[in-house]
Amino acid sequence: MELQCTVQNYDWGKLGSDSMVAKLLSSADSKVSIDASKPYAELWMGTHPNGPALIIDRNVLLGDYIKDNLDAIGPVVKSKFGVSVPFLLKILSIRKALSIQAHPKKEHAEELHKSFPDMYKDPNHKPELAIALTPFEALCGFRPLSEIKIFLTKLPELTEILSADSVSALLAQEDQGDQNILKQVFHLLMTASKDALASSLSKFLTRLEKEDASVQLSLLYQLVQRLHSDFPGDVGCWAPYFMNYLELRPGQAIFLKPNLPHAYISGDCVECMACSDNVVRAGLTPKHIDVPTLVGMLDYGSYTKDELLFNPKLEDENCCIWRPPVPDFAVAKIKVNGDDEPYNTIIRPSPSLIIVTSGSGEICDTEPIPARPGVVVFLKASRQLTLTPAPGSHLEAYQAICNV
């Protein structure tokens, strides 16, 4: 069943046809007009009340259809999650950084929702998977301590807003040292005054502007300058010296487990997550920053960049799948070349949301649908979809399922 999905025009989205979201939107529906001055940030595929999908032929919301057709969910998913699609599939097109944030564990989410329902609007956790469609930049997880220590010795503008004792204690740590020391330093950063932050960043950028290119590169000058131009004086501009800066190639992915600090900076990606809005923010945002909750919950473990990459497993020659360690979702990537035989998707005990991201041809369950970038379909549990590329073309699609 082909779906009409919701676009979110958040301010950080890429503008007009620069946005992958806009390109997919106009490709799927020729009647859609793209506004060159408007941000097209996210395409939502699922049943979330803030952006529910509509079944086009039936003119009924997907969530309502499921309630009347329990076979669409299947007994395995129904027994685990009830009558629902427990995941949300998205395409993101990012022009400027999203907030540095982390998501609470399920039990913590329940506590936060109970205590602060206006701020934390549901009791669910929000693990996320991001798969790069274009070159993609992100901050993710705390760096190895050895790297943080090098930056602290080279950035007097940063250490001046921290306490000398805490910096000395951190510099004295072994690489697998006491995580509480890093927690103390990060807490000092997060509670620094706005005036101190603005002054320190201004001094740093003024100094680095005069340095040669190699020094600028080693101290992430271009990155911090970009962040500062979008969020002047924001505490998050200092975050790259504590967090890993990742540059993902198309097809590479990261899994954002609970309490892992992260921020998307630029690029286009497929994202899948548990259905939740629970976000605890740390910077690069005009929104509320809940410092006590954030500092108390973060994962202060050190990660290398390679440890943060989340690799898929090959299921057959046309399909690989990313299976995070949560039951809420998994994502398969399917690619069929024009000289291949038509491809029948693997039968899953879960409902699927599938988006075509490139190529042309047709997709068929019972009735064929023309397949082109941006076409989104819902597939019932335990059903199979046939992908047939047009001669000389190919079909590439992403399929979100429950990880059951």
N, C-alpha and C positions, 0 to 999 in steps of 0.2 A: 504494500500500500504506500503510494507516494505521499510525502508529507510537505506541508508548508510550514517553515520554521521561523523562529523569531530572531530578529537582529537587534543587538544592543549597541547604541551609539555613544558609548562612553568616551569621555574627552581624550583618553590616552590612545584611542584607536587610530590606525592609518587613515588618511584622508582619501575620499573618492576612490578612483580605480587603482590607486596604489595599494589598496587593501585587498588581501586575498578573500576576505569575507565578501566584499563588494563584487569582486570578479565572479565568485561562485554564485552569488545571488543573481546577478544579471545573466550569467550563463544558463542557470536553471530556468529562469523566467524572463523571456525577451521583453515582457511588458514593464519590467522594473526599470526605473530611471535612476541612475546614480548621480548624486549631488557631489561635485568635485570638492566642495568646501566642507563636507560633512564627514565626521569620523565614523567608520564602520569597524567596530571593535570586536564584537563577538557574534557568532551564529550559534544559537542554542537548539539542540536536538534532544527532545525528551518531554517529560510531563511536568517539569517544575512550574509552579503557579506563576512565577515571574516571567515566564516565556514558554507557554505550552505550545506543542506542535499540533497542527490540524491535519487530519486525513483529508486530502483534497477531494477525492471522488465521493466521499460520504458526507463531507462538510460537517464533521464531528471531531471534537478534540480527542487526541489519542488517549488521554487519561480516562475520558468517559467511555470510549470504545472498549478499553480493557476491562472496566467494571462490568460490562455486559457480555464480555467474551473471555471467560476465564481461561479457555484453552490457549489464548494468545500468550499468557504468562507461563503456563506449564506447571506441573505439580512440584517440581524440584524448587523452582524460584518462589512459588506461592508458599511453600512450607517454610522457607527461610525468610522471605521479605513481605509476605502477604500479597495482596492484589496491587502490585505497583511495578514500575520500572525504577529500580533503586539507584540508577546512575544517570548522569547527564553528560552527553557528548557535545563538544564545542569545537569550533574553529576560532582561533584568536589571531588578530592582526594588530601588532603593537608598534606604535610610533614613539611613545615615550614611556618611561618605566612605570610599572604597577607598583603598588606599595610593597615594602619589605614586610613579610607577614609569616605567620605560622598557624597551623590548625591543630586544635586540641584533640587528644585521644577521646574515644567514645565516652568513657566514664567521666572525664573532665568536661566534655561538652554538655553532658547531662547536668552536671553541677552548675556550670556557668548559666545554662538556660534557666535553671530553677531559680538561681540567685539574681540574675540580671536579664530577664526575658526581653527587655526592650533593646538591649545591645546584642545578645546572643539569641537569635530568634528560633532556633530549633535545637533539639537534643542530640543531633547526629554528628558523627565525625566527618571529616572532609579530606580523605586521602586523594591525591591527584597524580595523574600521569600526563606528561607533556611530550609529544613527539614532534620534532622540528620538520616543517614543510619547506622552509627557506632557512638560510643562515640565521641562527637564533642565539641571542645573548641572554644570560640569566646569572643571578647570584644565587648560590645554593650551599647551605651547610657551612659550618665554621671551617676555616682553613687548618692545615697542619700547624701546630703551635710554632714550629720553626719558622714558618713564613710570617706569621703574625709578629713574632719577635723581631725579625729583620725590619719589617715596616716600622715598628715602634722605635727602633734605633735611628731611623732615617726621617722621622716625621715629628720634629719638635712641636709643630703646630697642633698635632693631635695629642701628644702626651701632656701639653700644658693644660688641657681641660680635664685631664685625669689626675688622680693623686700620684705623687712620686712614689709612695710606698707600694701602691698596688701595681704600678708599672714595674718597679724593681722586683716585686714578688713574681710577676709573670715572667720577666726576663730570666729569673733564676730557675724556672721550671724546666724539667726534662720534657722531651717531646710528648710523652704520655703522662703529663703531670696532673696536678689536682685541678679538676674542672671547676671547682669553686673559685679559684683565682681568676680564671677567665670570666666566670659569671660576675664576680665583683667588678672587674674592669668594664665589662659590657654594661652593667648597671650604672656605673659612673658616667659612661658615655650617654646612655639613654636619659639620665636625669640632669645632664649639663644644661645650663641656662641658654635660652635662645640667643642672647647677646654674645655669650662666650662661643657658641657654635658658629654664629655668623662671622665673628672676628677671626676665629681660627681658620675657617675655610677661606676667607678672603686673603689672609696672609699666605696660606699655603699656595693658592692659585697664582697670586702675584709673584711668589718666589719661583714656582715651577715654570711660569711663562718665560722666564729668562734663561732657563736651563737648556742644555742641548737635547736633541731628540732621543738619545739613548737613555738619559736620566728620566725624561718625561715618560718614556715607554715603561721603564722598570718601576716607576711610581704611579702608573695608571692615570697619568695626567688627563689624557683625552677623555677617558671614561668619567672621571670625577667632574671634569669641566662640563660635560654633557648633562650629568645629573644635576649639577649646580645651576645650570641655565634653566632647567625645568622646575627645580625645587630649591631656589636660593636659600642658603642658610639652614637647610634641613639636616637633621642628625643622620639621615640615611646616606648622605653624601660621603660620610666616613666609613660606611659599611663595607666597601670593597676591600678594605685592609684587614677585615676580620673574616669575611666570607669568601668562598671560592667564586672566581669570575669564570664562567663557562661560555665558550663559543661553540655551539652545537652545529654540526653539519646536518643537512636534510637526512632524515631517517634515524638520527640519534635521539635518545629519549632520556628523561630523568623521572624518577618516581619520588614524589614528595610525601614522605611518611609523616605521621603526627609529630608535632613539635620541632620539625626541621625548618629553620629560617630560610626564606627564599624570596626572590623577586624576579619577575620577568622584565627584561630591559628593552628588547626590540626583536622583531621578526614575526613570522607566522608559524602557528603550530596547531596540531590536533591535540585537544585536551579532553580527558575523561576524568570524572570525579564521582564520589558519592554525592547524593542529593542533599546538599547542606549549604548554608550561608555563613557558617561559623569561621570567622577570620579574626585573628588577634594581630594588630598592626604594630610595626616597629619604626616606620619612617617612609620617606618619599610619598607623603600623602597629606592632604588637608583634613582628612578624617580623624576621628578620635583614636589616640594611641593609648592603649591600656597597659601602661608600663609595668605595674606590679604583677598582673597576670602573665604578661609576656616574659618578663625576666625569670619568673618562677617556673615556667613550663618548658623553656627552650631546651633542646638537645645541644649540650655544649661539647659533644664529642668532636674530635678532629677528623676530617675527611679529605682524602685526595680527590682530584678530579675524576680519576678512573673509577674510584669507589662509588661516585655519584651517578655515573652512566648506568642506565638500566637497559639491559640487552634483551632482545626477543629470542624466542625459540622457533626454529623452523618446523612447521607442521606438514607441509608438502612443498613441492617445487614452486607453487604459486602463492603460498600463504605462510606468514610468520605471525607470532602472537606474543604480546607483552602481557604476562600474568603477574600482577602485583600480589603481595602477600595479604590480600584482603578479599572477601567474598563478593564485594559490591560490584566489581567490574574487571574486565580485561579488554584489550583492544587487539584486533587482528588487522594486518595489512595484506590486501589481496592485489596481486598484479598479474594480468593475463595479456600476453602479446597477441597481435593480430594473426600470427601464423600458428598460434596454439589452438588446440581444440577448445570449444566452449567449456568453461570451468564451473563445476557444481560446488557450491560452498559446503564446508563441513557441517553436518547436522549437529546443532547445539541444543541442550536441554533448556535454553534460555531464549527469551525474546532478543531481537537484535535491532539496533539502529545502524544504518549503513549509509555513508555518503561517498559519492563518486568524486574524486579529487582531480583526475585528469583522464584524457582519452575520450573515446566515443564508441558507441555500439548499442547494445540493448541488455536489459536485465529482466529476468522472468521468473516468477513463482508459478502463477497460473496464467496470467496475462502479461505479455511483454510490455515493457516501458522503455522509451528511448533513454539511453544512458549518456549523459554529458556531465561535465564538471558542475557540481552544485546540487545535483539530484540526490534527494534523501528519501530512503524508504524504511518502513518498519516491516520486520519479518517476524512472524509468530514463532514461538518455541517449537523446536523439533521439525522445522521446515527447512527447505533447501532453496537457494537462489542460484539461477544459472546466469553467468556473465559471458556474453558473446561480444568480443570486440569487432568493430567495423574493419573491413579489409584494409591492411596497411596501417592500422591504428593500434591502440592498446586500451585497456581499462585498468585504472588504479582506484581502489576503494578502501576505506577504513570501516571496520565493523566493530561496534561496541556490544559487549555481552556481559551477563553476570558471570563471575568467576566461580562457578559451581560445578 
